[in-house]
């Protein structure tokens, strides 16, 4: 198999280089089956691969060759024999990632979530692979694995003592399960068809865990402790204007995104906080019931009384408000210096038009509707999580434009949230209330003159929700099921009683003033002995400060040079991304391999820490002290 010394070929040379590089990464000897490709010494091979990967013109060719070499020597058979802690260190071939991902999938399907890869957890192993050579090709699959680990590890808590505790848990940390599920579904739906088999089976396992362990528990707990009277006035959606808008003494822009649920707003908040331009604070409100647009939008306007008139008609102080123009009139009746338009129109304006819109106004409402319009169509509901991502981007752009216009106070909120499940809904998930008289019936709610007395159904008096004497009852499932009712979409639903539908964000974004600009994370050499005694050099590098809003992730290239700044080693990529405040946790070992060339003992050489984004370099001197210097070239 392969080439022999008497018949060297270019393919044989590249095979030898990549195989020796791979086994050196795993700190293993080349197996006898690859004996024809043994290089001695291997330093030049290591330096060649490391340097080629850092050359834009050569990187893609090297990756292509690596795939071909793998097939040429039938490498899968041999590498499959390695233990996973050895395999996790290797990134010579892209197919290594496929072996690792397939192994992770098998572990998760076997419920072996606590399995370790050497000393690393699954999450740590995934984070390691995401920083290596072929990460772009496999990032999406590793993100799917990471999301699956998070959801499958979820354990339902005991019963919440009261509504306040349940909301606190959700808005502090539990919302992340909804975010993770959204990310899992979105990534899985867009995965390359050629890679689907690597994560096959995870879809249904994660779906079942999310629905039956998390969502079922979450909705059940909400309905066990929820009643309108337990929601304080400060957190009632119908008091939004008086609580959050008029409390500000400066120009305020309110962005209302239809169905922009709490977990998505937390992602927007993180995105804004990472820009070091804004100061944000997250609050929340509880919608009324039903948690739908024609109740939520009126509640966000200034109001003295809200009234339901049947069908989809809720009035604000006896005025209809089902269009932006009508909502503008209601805003101006309360405060003449008010304006309202759509986010899409605002984004399509030029700078002068935006200035004109804001000029002389104290309160401006901007309406956005991408999530709800996507989810409520049977043809597009499966794209609703993609619409969430696009909404986060659109709102971020809107806020940036407002910042450029010196708007210092922005509120982002929503009329309601939603529940989305990827798995098709079967008949067992539909509640039949046809034996009860209803005024109106939708999938997640119904109106009736008397409460529907049926297991799995809850009821609230509409007057308690609107703050009036309306005797109508709102009925809703007390689980994540739906009523048997007509509806264009069934996997995307809202209107009912759940944290996901009723807890909506109030994200307050303020323009920062005089805040220090974020800087790229710095690193420095903390190696105790700065002598080079062999061709394998290990140095210790410390990240100066933890990652934060003023100290951002940075990419470095680390290598050794001579006095002429010529590289004498391979280039090792390094990512400064540690958020740990413990200085010892921010120290990493970096391994460098000297190239095959003579060195002058006693001479000083230089370790270079090169920030690839800013081009800033840090250096430290090392004295050469190699006792035995090796030969030159490849021996194949």
C-alpha positions, -999 to +999 in steps of 0.1 A: +000+000+000+013+035-008+047+046-020+081+032-012+114+049-009+125+038-043+093+052-060+085+085-043+055+105-057+040+138-049+009+121-036+030+099-015+048+129-001+016+146+009+003+114+024+034+111+045+032+147+056-005+145+067-003+111+084+028+120+104+012+153+113-020+136+125-003+110+147+020+137+161-011+156+171-023+126+189+012+120+204+012+085+190+037+066+168+027+059+132+011+024+131+027-004+111+001-002+085+014+032+075+051+023+079+058+032+043+050+068+051+072+072+081+091+105+082+121+109+104+123+136+117+087+149+114+093+185+123+093+199+087+060+181+080+044+197+111+058+232+102+046+228+066+010+220+075+008+247+102+022+273+079+002+263+048-030+266+069-022+302+076-017+310+039-050+320+023-038+309-011-027+274+001-053+266+027-081+254+005-058+233-016-043+216+015-078+208+028-087+193-006-056+172-006-063+160+030-097+146+018-081+128-011-053+114+011-079+100+035-096+081+007-063+071-009-050+052+022-084+041+035-076+060+067-110+056+083-103+020+092-071+029+111-083+061+128-115+044+140-094+023+162-081+053+182-097+061+215-119+093+214-095+113+237-067+107+211-090+114+181-102+147+196-067+161+193-064+155+156-074+179+129-052+167+100-082+154+081-118+168+079-131+132+082-119+132+117-147+156+126-172+132+111-159+104+132-161+125+163-196+139+155-209+104+148-195+092+182-211+121+200-245+114+184-243+077+195-235+088+230-265+111+232-288+086+217-277+062+244-284+088+271-247+088+279-248+126+284-222+126+312-196+108+291-162+125+292-136+128+265-105+123+285-107+151+311-131+171+290-169+172+291-188+169+259-193+207+259-156+213+263-147+188+236-171+205+212-157+239+221-122+226+213-132+212+179-149+245+170-115+262+172-096+238+149-088+237+112-121+225+097-145+243+121-163+262+093-173+230+076-186+214+107-196+243+130-233+237+123-231+201+133-212+208+165-237+235+174-265+209+169-246+186+192-241+213+218-278+222+217-288+186+220-265+182+251-281+212+267-317+201+262-312+164+270-294+174+302-325+194+313-341+181+345-375+195+356-375+212+389-400+207+417-432+227+418-428+265+420-441+280+452-459+309+435-461+329+403-433+353+412-408+324+417-418+308+384-414+340+365-381+348+382-367+313+372-379+317+336-366+352+331-333+345+348-323+312+332-351+288+321-358+308+290-325+295+276-341+261+269-365+278+245-336+296+229-316+264+226-345+245+211-349+273+186-312+271+177-313+233+174-343+233+150-329+262+129-295+245+125-310+211+118-333+224+092-304+240+073-278+213+076-261+201+045-279+170+032-246+152+029-241+156+066-276+147+079-267+111+087-241+123+113-269+137+135-297+114+125-319+105+154-311+135+175-341+154+160-367+131+176-349+125+208-345+163+214-380+170+203-394+144+227-373+158+256-382+194+248-420+187+246-425+161+273-398+170+299-395+208+295-425+223+278-451+201+294-437+208+328-434+245+321-469+250+309-484+228+336-465+248+363-477+281+349-513+271+349-510+257+384-500+291+399-513+317+374-542+340+380-547+376+367-549+389+403-514+377+411-498+399+384-488+433+399-498+465+382-462+472+373-461+440+352-495+442+336-492+447+298-522+470+298-503+494+320-472+495+297-476+531+286-480+545+321-453+523+337-425+524+311-432+552+285-444+582+305-419+576+333-391+588+309-385+625+306-367+623+273-375+613+237-385+576+237-388+553+208-409+521+214-403+492+190-431+467+191-423+434+173-453+411+169-446+377+186-411+387+197-410+365+228-388+369+258-360+345+249-355+362+216-353+396+233-325+382+255-305+373+225-310+408+211-299+422+244-267+401+243-260+412+208-264+449+217-243+446+249-215+431+228-212+463+208-201+484+237-224+513+226-255+507+247-265+501+282-295+477+284-318+465+311-344+438+307-378+438+324-409+419+316-447+421+314-475+395+315-501+397+287-538+393+292-557+364+277-561+355+250-524+362+242-531+375+207-523+405+186-558+421+188-556+421+226-519+428+230-515+458+206-543+479+223-528+471+257-495+487+247-512+520+239-521+547+264-555+537+277-580+543+304-602+514+296-601+485+271-632+467+259-638+436+238-666+438+212-665+404+197-645+388+168-611+406+167-622+441+179-607+455+211-611+493+216-589+517+235-611+543+252-639+535+227-616+539+197-606+510+173-568+505+169-563+478+143-541+499+120-509+520+125-528+552+116-555+546+143-528+538+168-510+571+159-542+590+166-546+574+201-509+582+209-514+618+198-546+622+218-525+613+249-494+633+239-495+655+208-457+651+202-461+614+192-456+595+160-460+559+147-449+540+117-436+506+107-400+494+111-399+484+075-407+520+064-382+534+089-354+512+075-363+522+039-360+559+047-328+580+041-312+598+070-330+631+064-364+613+063-356+596+096-346+629+111-379+644+099-399+616+114-383+620+148-381+658+148-402+674+175-415+641+188-413+629+223-428+594+218-424+573+186-439+538+181-423+516+155-442+484+146-426+452+132-443+420+121-421+393+106-424+365+132-462+364+134-468+367+097-444+339+091-457+316+118-494+320+110-492+308+074-492+270+069-468+274+040-442+293+061-447+283+097-417+260+096-395+290+089-406+309+121-373+303+139-355+317+108-379+347+111-368+352+147-332+354+137-341+379+109-361+399+134-332+402+158-310+415+130-337+439+118-343+453+153-305+456+159-302+476+127-331+498+137-315+505+171-282+513+155-299+538+132-316+554+161-283+557+179-269+575+149-297+599+153-289+604+190-320+587+203-309+579+238-339+559+251-354+529+233-379+503+245-383+470+228-414+449+236-440+426+221-478+420+220-474+383+228-451+353+225-457+319+210-452+281+212-436+263+183-431+225+181-413+209+151-431+175+154-465+174+137-495+176+160-516+144+161-551+140+173-540+130+208-528+166+212-561+182+203-588+189+229-624+185+217-647+211+232-674+208+207-699+197+234-696+231+250-712+263+238-686+288+227-688+323+213-655+320+195-631+291+192-594+292+181-566+267+186-552+280+219-583+298+233-621+301+232-647+325+245-677+313+264-705+327+286-697+301+313-664+284+321-657+252+302-656+224+329-632+199+313-600+183+324-570+201+307-590+233+303-587+265+324-608+296+324-605+333+334-632+360+335-623+386+307-633+414+331-605+404+355-580+405+326-592+439+311-600+456+343-637+460+336-669+441+343-670+420+311-686+386+322-672+367+292-649+338+300-616+330+282-610+293+281-576+277+272-556+244+274-537+240+306-510+221+287-493+226+254-521+210+234-546+229+212-583+229+208-599+212+178-604+243+157-597+256+122-563+272+118-539+277+090-509+267+111-508+242+140-472+239+150-469+277+156-496+287+180-503+314+206-533+328+225-531+305+254-516+305+289-479+297+291-447+314+300-437+313+263-469+330+252-476+355+281-442+367+294-431+394+270-400+415+272-395+451+280-359+458+269-347+493+278-318+503+256-300+535+264-272+551+244-239+549+263-221+581+270-184+583+279-180+546+281-146+531+274-143+514+240-139+477+240-104+464+233-091+431+219-081+406+246-043+407+252-021+378+259+015+374+272+041+347+276+044+333+311+068+305+304+092+301+333+123+288+314+129+305+282+154+281+267+148+260+236+162+226+243+144+204+217+125+208+184+092+204+202+087+236+222+059+241+247+053+277+259+027+289+284+005+318+273-018+338+296-048+359+286-045+391+306-081+397+314-114+377+312-136+383+282-162+410+290-181+438+273-148+459+273-124+430+266-134+411+235-124+378+220-092+379+199-074+355+175-037+352+175-010+334+156+019+321+177+053+312+162+091+315+167+113+337+145+150+347+141+164+382+142+152+388+106+116+379+116+118+347+095+097+319+109+117+290+124+086+271+135+051+262+125+023+287+132-002+277+159-035+295+160-047+307+195-080+321+205-082+344+236-118+336+246-117+328+283-143+345+305-130+330+338-119+356+363-093+332+378-059+341+363-047+305+365-077+294+344-066+318+316-032+301+310-029+277+281+000+255+269+009+261+232+030+236+213+054+247+186+076+226+163+108+239+150+115+236+113+144+214+101+174+238+099+206+244+118+204+267+148+231+286+167+232+276+203+234+305+226+217+328+201+184+345+210+153+337+190+119+353+195+084+340+204+058+361+185+022+365+197+005+381+167-030+394+169-044+386+135-072+412+137-052+442+149-017+432+136-003+440+171+025+418+181+040+409+215+074+391+216+097+375+241+132+362+237+143+326+239+178+312+240+186+283+217+202+254+236+196+222+215+221+196+224+215+173+194+204+189+161+186+166+136+191+161+099+174+178+071+146+170+047+122+141+045+133+105+045+106+087+025 
